[in-house]
Amino acid sequence: MIRLYSKKKNKPTVIVAESDPYASALVVCLLEGTGTEVVTVQNGREAVAMCHRAKDSIVLAAADLPDLDAASFLREARSEKNRNLFLMMVEGKSRVNSAEMIRRGAWEVLAKPIDAKTFPLVIRRALAKRSLHRNIDFLKGVTAFLIVMIPLVMTAGILLALD
């Protein structure tokens, strides 16, 4: 089941993939006031589908989803077409699991239960990283435009000067 908690446009989307409804509700409460649109899903397949639809989101996913393990989830949810930022939530912070998840593309690994004091900081960092990626994309577009336009304008100027 997918629940949408905000319908305002131009808000960053946070996808919460958690099978435990209490843990999911806690994360949604902690996300209040962050200026994000929150979408919750309860299994890995729904989360993967949401990741492919929302191409520039922050994804908070439990490592123990009932139908996909963390490695499979990251492999299926990540693609070159989307720029989602993955934050994995694990029971107790195991270094082996954390290192493996980061190697497979997770940006951050959070221990469960979620620490209410540090969680807003992690979300702010993720939102800042997302914003930087969007700014880089914009600047790449401006650069490509200038690369095409500058020679055209100079050529037109030279031709006008020769007349």
BADRENVO-744540 format. One record per residue (C-alpha): residue number from 1; chain; z, y, x. Coordinates in Angstrom, 2 decimals, decimal comma, m for minus. Layout:
N
num: NUM; chaine: A; Z: Z; Y: Y; X: X $
...
***
This chain:
163
num: 1; chaine: A; Z: 0,00; Y: 0,00; X: 0,00 $
num: 2; chaine: A; Z: m0,92; Y: 3,44; X: 1,31 $
num: 3; chaine: A; Z: 1,20; Y: 6,41; X: 0,39 $
num: 4; chaine: A; Z: 0,11; Y: 9,96; X: 1,07 $
num: 5; chaine: A; Z: 2,97; Y: 12,46; X: 1,34 $
num: 6; chaine: A; Z: 0,96; Y: 15,67; X: 1,66 $
num: 7; chaine: A; Z: m2,48; Y: 16,69; X: 0,48 $
num: 8; chaine: A; Z: m2,92; Y: 19,96; X: 2,39 $
num: 9; chaine: A; Z: m6,02; Y: 20,15; X: 4,57 $
num: 10; chaine: A; Z: m6,15; Y: 21,00; X: 8,27 $
num: 11; chaine: A; Z: m2,80; Y: 19,41; X: 8,95 $
num: 12; chaine: A; Z: m2,45; Y: 16,86; X: 11,71 $
num: 13; chaine: A; Z: m2,25; Y: 13,35; X: 10,29 $
num: 14; chaine: A; Z: 0,50; Y: 10,94; X: 11,29 $
num: 15; chaine: A; Z: m0,09; Y: 7,31; X: 10,33 $
num: 16; chaine: A; Z: 3,15; Y: 5,33; X: 10,09 $
num: 17; chaine: A; Z: 2,57; Y: 1,57; X: 10,28 $
num: 18; chaine: A; Z: 5,87; Y: m0,17; X: 9,56 $
num: 19; chaine: A; Z: 6,57; Y: m3,26; X: 7,48 $
num: 20; chaine: A; Z: 10,25; Y: m2,40; X: 6,94 $
num: 21; chaine: A; Z: 10,40; Y: 0,12; X: 4,06 $
num: 22; chaine: A; Z: 13,74; Y: 1,54; X: 5,26 $
num: 23; chaine: A; Z: 12,48; Y: 2,15; X: 8,80 $
num: 24; chaine: A; Z: 9,30; Y: 3,68; X: 7,35 $
num: 25; chaine: A; Z: 11,33; Y: 5,99; X: 5,10 $
num: 26; chaine: A; Z: 13,45; Y: 7,06; X: 8,09 $
num: 27; chaine: A; Z: 10,36; Y: 7,97; X: 10,10 $
num: 28; chaine: A; Z: 8,91; Y: 9,89; X: 7,14 $
num: 29; chaine: A; Z: 12,19; Y: 11,83; X: 6,82 $
num: 30; chaine: A; Z: 12,17; Y: 12,61; X: 10,53 $
num: 31; chaine: A; Z: 8,60; Y: 13,89; X: 10,23 $
num: 32; chaine: A; Z: 9,54; Y: 16,39; X: 7,53 $
num: 33; chaine: A; Z: 9,15; Y: 19,93; X: 8,78 $
num: 34; chaine: A; Z: 6,68; Y: 19,00; X: 11,53 $
num: 35; chaine: A; Z: 3,72; Y: 20,37; X: 9,59 $
num: 36; chaine: A; Z: 1,98; Y: 17,01; X: 9,45 $
num: 37; chaine: A; Z: 0,36; Y: 14,94; X: 6,74 $
num: 38; chaine: A; Z: 2,08; Y: 11,54; X: 6,69 $
num: 39; chaine: A; Z: 0,35; Y: 8,34; X: 5,63 $
num: 40; chaine: A; Z: 2,33; Y: 5,10; X: 5,50 $
num: 41; chaine: A; Z: 0,97; Y: 1,57; X: 5,64 $
num: 42; chaine: A; Z: 2,88; Y: m1,70; X: 5,67 $
num: 43; chaine: A; Z: 0,69; Y: m4,05; X: 7,68 $
num: 44; chaine: A; Z: m1,59; Y: m4,10; X: 10,69 $
num: 45; chaine: A; Z: m4,90; Y: m4,49; X: 8,84 $
num: 46; chaine: A; Z: m4,26; Y: m1,39; X: 6,70 $
num: 47; chaine: A; Z: m3,20; Y: 0,49; X: 9,84 $
num: 48; chaine: A; Z: m6,39; Y: m0,49; X: 11,69 $
num: 49; chaine: A; Z: m8,49; Y: 0,65; X: 8,72 $
num: 50; chaine: A; Z: m6,64; Y: 3,99; X: 8,60 $
num: 51; chaine: A; Z: m7,10; Y: 4,46; X: 12,36 $
num: 52; chaine: A; Z: m10,86; Y: 4,07; X: 11,98 $
num: 53; chaine: A; Z: m10,95; Y: 6,56; X: 9,09 $
num: 54; chaine: A; Z: m8,64; Y: 9,17; X: 10,63 $
num: 55; chaine: A; Z: m10,25; Y: 9,79; X: 13,99 $
num: 56; chaine: A; Z: m7,85; Y: 12,36; X: 15,44 $
num: 57; chaine: A; Z: m4,39; Y: 11,24; X: 14,34 $
num: 58; chaine: A; Z: m1,04; Y: 10,33; X: 15,72 $
num: 59; chaine: A; Z: m0,28; Y: 6,68; X: 14,99 $
num: 60; chaine: A; Z: 3,34; Y: 5,47; X: 14,91 $
num: 61; chaine: A; Z: 3,14; Y: 1,69; X: 14,73 $
num: 62; chaine: A; Z: 5,79; Y: m1,01; X: 14,85 $
num: 63; chaine: A; Z: 5,07; Y: m3,58; X: 17,53 $
num: 64; chaine: A; Z: 6,13; Y: m6,35; X: 15,14 $
num: 65; chaine: A; Z: 3,73; Y: m5,83; X: 12,21 $
num: 66; chaine: A; Z: 3,53; Y: m9,04; X: 10,14 $
num: 67; chaine: A; Z: m0,20; Y: m9,69; X: 10,48 $
num: 68; chaine: A; Z: m0,97; Y: m8,29; X: 13,97 $
num: 69; chaine: A; Z: 0,95; Y: m8,29; X: 17,22 $
num: 70; chaine: A; Z: 1,02; Y: m5,08; X: 19,27 $
num: 71; chaine: A; Z: m1,75; Y: m6,14; X: 21,67 $
num: 72; chaine: A; Z: m4,11; Y: m7,12; X: 18,86 $
num: 73; chaine: A; Z: m3,31; Y: m3,97; X: 16,91 $
num: 74; chaine: A; Z: m4,06; Y: m1,71; X: 19,87 $
num: 75; chaine: A; Z: m7,26; Y: m3,60; X: 20,72 $
num: 76; chaine: A; Z: m8,56; Y: m3,37; X: 17,14 $
num: 77; chaine: A; Z: m7,35; Y: 0,15; X: 16,30 $
num: 78; chaine: A; Z: m8,54; Y: 1,90; X: 19,45 $
num: 79; chaine: A; Z: m12,19; Y: 2,81; X: 19,78 $
num: 80; chaine: A; Z: m14,33; Y: 5,28; X: 21,65 $
num: 81; chaine: A; Z: m15,18; Y: 7,05; X: 18,40 $
num: 82; chaine: A; Z: m11,63; Y: 8,08; X: 17,56 $
num: 83; chaine: A; Z: m9,08; Y: 10,01; X: 19,57 $
num: 84; chaine: A; Z: m5,95; Y: 8,68; X: 17,93 $
num: 85; chaine: A; Z: m2,74; Y: 8,88; X: 19,90 $
num: 86; chaine: A; Z: m0,71; Y: 5,67; X: 19,65 $
num: 87; chaine: A; Z: 3,09; Y: 5,60; X: 19,73 $
num: 88; chaine: A; Z: 4,47; Y: 2,08; X: 19,47 $
num: 89; chaine: A; Z: 7,95; Y: 1,33; X: 18,13 $
num: 90; chaine: A; Z: 9,74; Y: m1,72; X: 19,56 $
num: 91; chaine: A; Z: 13,07; Y: m3,42; X: 18,92 $
num: 92; chaine: A; Z: 15,07; Y: m2,66; X: 22,07 $
num: 93; chaine: A; Z: 13,08; Y: m1,12; X: 24,88 $
num: 94; chaine: A; Z: 11,75; Y: m4,01; X: 26,91 $
num: 95; chaine: A; Z: 10,04; Y: m2,90; X: 30,12 $
num: 96; chaine: A; Z: 7,54; Y: m5,75; X: 30,02 $
num: 97; chaine: A; Z: 6,49; Y: m4,97; X: 26,45 $
num: 98; chaine: A; Z: 6,44; Y: m1,23; X: 27,12 $
num: 99; chaine: A; Z: 4,31; Y: m1,56; X: 30,23 $
num: 100; chaine: A; Z: 1,90; Y: m3,93; X: 28,49 $
num: 101; chaine: A; Z: 1,52; Y: m1,64; X: 25,49 $
num: 102; chaine: A; Z: 0,90; Y: 1,41; X: 27,67 $
num: 103; chaine: A; Z: m1,65; Y: m0,59; X: 29,68 $
num: 104; chaine: A; Z: m3,41; Y: m1,42; X: 26,40 $
num: 105; chaine: A; Z: m3,57; Y: 2,22; X: 25,33 $
num: 106; chaine: A; Z: m0,25; Y: 3,27; X: 23,81 $
num: 107; chaine: A; Z: 0,66; Y: 6,82; X: 24,78 $
num: 108; chaine: A; Z: 4,39; Y: 6,31; X: 24,27 $
num: 109; chaine: A; Z: 6,75; Y: 3,44; X: 23,45 $
num: 110; chaine: A; Z: 9,80; Y: 4,25; X: 21,34 $
num: 111; chaine: A; Z: 12,87; Y: 2,06; X: 20,94 $
num: 112; chaine: A; Z: 14,09; Y: 1,15; X: 17,47 $
num: 113; chaine: A; Z: 16,21; Y: 2,39; X: 15,87 $
num: 114; chaine: A; Z: 14,50; Y: 5,74; X: 16,31 $
num: 115; chaine: A; Z: 16,68; Y: 8,36; X: 17,97 $
num: 116; chaine: A; Z: 16,77; Y: 11,34; X: 15,58 $
num: 117; chaine: A; Z: 17,51; Y: 13,75; X: 18,45 $
num: 118; chaine: A; Z: 14,57; Y: 12,88; X: 20,71 $
num: 119; chaine: A; Z: 12,03; Y: 11,94; X: 18,03 $
num: 120; chaine: A; Z: 11,06; Y: 15,55; X: 17,11 $
num: 121; chaine: A; Z: 10,44; Y: 16,26; X: 20,81 $
num: 122; chaine: A; Z: 8,15; Y: 13,24; X: 21,12 $
num: 123; chaine: A; Z: 6,23; Y: 14,32; X: 18,01 $
num: 124; chaine: A; Z: 5,89; Y: 17,90; X: 19,31 $
num: 125; chaine: A; Z: 4,52; Y: 16,54; X: 22,62 $
num: 126; chaine: A; Z: 2,05; Y: 14,33; X: 20,75 $
num: 127; chaine: A; Z: 0,94; Y: 17,27; X: 18,58 $
num: 128; chaine: A; Z: 0,51; Y: 19,42; X: 21,70 $
num: 129; chaine: A; Z: m1,59; Y: 16,71; X: 23,37 $
num: 130; chaine: A; Z: m3,73; Y: 16,40; X: 20,22 $
num: 131; chaine: A; Z: m4,21; Y: 20,18; X: 20,18 $
num: 132; chaine: A; Z: m5,26; Y: 20,17; X: 23,84 $
num: 133; chaine: A; Z: m7,86; Y: 17,49; X: 23,13 $
num: 134; chaine: A; Z: m9,28; Y: 19,54; X: 20,28 $
num: 135; chaine: A; Z: m9,41; Y: 22,66; X: 22,48 $
num: 136; chaine: A; Z: m11,22; Y: 20,70; X: 25,20 $
num: 137; chaine: A; Z: m13,79; Y: 19,52; X: 22,65 $
num: 138; chaine: A; Z: m14,34; Y: 23,11; X: 21,51 $
num: 139; chaine: A; Z: m14,77; Y: 24,35; X: 25,08 $
num: 140; chaine: A; Z: m17,24; Y: 21,55; X: 25,82 $
num: 141; chaine: A; Z: m19,30; Y: 22,72; X: 22,86 $
num: 142; chaine: A; Z: m19,19; Y: 26,35; X: 24,00 $
num: 143; chaine: A; Z: m20,20; Y: 25,31; X: 27,52 $
num: 144; chaine: A; Z: m23,14; Y: 23,28; X: 26,25 $
num: 145; chaine: A; Z: m24,26; Y: 26,24; X: 24,12 $
num: 146; chaine: A; Z: m24,06; Y: 28,61; X: 27,10 $
num: 147; chaine: A; Z: m25,94; Y: 26,20; X: 29,36 $
num: 148; chaine: A; Z: m28,83; Y: 26,27; X: 26,90 $
num: 149; chaine: A; Z: m28,67; Y: 29,96; X: 25,93 $
num: 150; chaine: A; Z: m28,25; Y: 31,70; X: 29,30 $
num: 151; chaine: A; Z: m31,58; Y: 30,52; X: 30,74 $
num: 152; chaine: A; Z: m33,33; Y: 31,37; X: 27,45 $
num: 153; chaine: A; Z: m31,90; Y: 34,90; X: 27,38 $
num: 154; chaine: A; Z: m32,72; Y: 35,46; X: 31,06 $
num: 155; chaine: A; Z: m36,27; Y: 34,22; X: 30,56 $
num: 156; chaine: A; Z: m36,72; Y: 36,48; X: 27,54 $
num: 157; chaine: A; Z: m35,34; Y: 39,42; X: 29,56 $
num: 158; chaine: A; Z: m37,75; Y: 38,78; X: 32,42 $
num: 159; chaine: A; Z: m40,71; Y: 38,49; X: 30,05 $
num: 160; chaine: A; Z: m39,76; Y: 41,76; X: 28,33 $
num: 161; chaine: A; Z: m39,35; Y: 43,49; X: 31,69 $
num: 162; chaine: A; Z: m42,83; Y: 42,40; X: 32,79 $
num: 163; chaine: A; Z: m44,46; Y: 44,03; X: 29,75 $
***
